[in-house]
Amino acid sequence: MLLIHCPYCQEERSELEFRGAGDAHIARPTNMASISDEEFEAYFFLRDNPKGLIFERWRHIHGCGRFFNAARDTVSDKFIMTYKAGEPKPEIGAAAEKHAPVETYEALEGEAQ
């Protein structure tokens, strides 16, 4: 079971109590009415899906109900840290793990039949 630390409740709780809410620290356009459809698409729909460290918004849905941010490693699914919504994006630095390329079935065995 994955345990997630809620920065408001100050407790580690089961992952079943939380819901992911997408990327954290996304800057909203200053004048939404004046941007093009392509700029709106890029802001609203397009997200990176990096391997390694990412910053996400989470909600403690079956607890305090509050949103918070988390730094998580997408390869190991390990939460590096959590922090309250509205706080600046932390510098993680050496805490982020470096990973070797992921071995896929196709890379090891060839195309699936």
Secondary structure, DSSP 4 states (H G I P E B T S, - for coil): --EEEETTTTEEEEGGG-EEEEESSPPPPS-GGGS-HHHHHHHHT-----SSEEEEEEE-TTTT--EEEEEEETTT--EEEEEETTSPPPP-GGGSPP-PPPPPHHHHH-S--
